[in-house]
Amino acid sequence: MTDKVAGPDGSALSEGLGPLVDELAKLARQQHYYCEDSWYTCPAHPEGTANEFKERGVCDCGADKHNAAVEALRERIAAALKGPSV
């Protein structure tokens, strides 16, 4: 493995780490909740919900919020690996 944690100036190097961060983010992402009884399925799930009181396509299971946090963290790590911008 050729990953380097820090360069001579102390900045993080992205050699080989970028794909690992992307893979970690992929593993951390959550699917929308699905239940055999579709009344309880998240409205944003591809199969939708049978609950007519829930707005179609709007996540109520927390997956969208969780995935947004995962993506924000992935972007912060990627930026840190690139080092300080000039």
N, C-alpha and C positions, 0 to 999 in steps of 0.2 A: 504494500500500500504506500502511495506516495504523498499522503496528506501531510501538510505542514501546519502546525498550529500557529506559529508566529514568525514573522520575517525579522531581518536584522534590526529594523527600527521598532520592533514590538507590535507592529500591526498584524492582524490576522490575514492569512493568505487563503485564497479560495480554491487552490489546486486540489481537486478531488472532493472538496467538502460541499460544493454547491449541489451536486447530484444526491449526496447523502441527506442534506437538509430537505431537498424536494421529496425524497422518498419518505422521510420522517413525517413531513406535512401530509403526504398522501395517506399514510397509515393513521394519522390523527383525525382525519376528516370523518364526520359522522353522516350516515344516511338519515333521511326523515323516518320517523317512527311508523311502523306498519303493524297492524293487528289483523288477525283473521276476521274479526268482527270490524268491518270497515267504518263503523260509527266512531271508533276510537283512533283510526289512522290519521296521521297528520295531513292536513289539507294540501300541503306542498309535496307530499309523496306522489310519485308518478301515477299511482292508482287512485289517488284522491280519497275523499272521505264520503261516507253516506250521511254525515251529520249536516243537514241543511242550515243549521244555525252558525256554522263556521264558514268564514270567507274562503272561497276557492283559491288555492295557490299560495295562501299565506301560512307560513310556518308557525305552528304553535307547540312544537316539541323541543325547541331549543337548538336544533341542528344548524339553522342559518346563523344564529348568534355564535355558536361554538366554532363553526367553520370560518366565520369572519375573524375570530380571534386567532385561529390557527394560521390563516393567511397573513394577518398583520404580524404575527411573530415570525413567520417564514421570511417576510420582507425585511424585518428588522435584522434578522440574522444574516441574510444575504447582503444587506448594506454594510454590516459590520465586517463581513468577510472581504468586501471590496476595499476596506480601509478608508481613511479620511479622504473626503473629496476636496479638490483644490478650487 
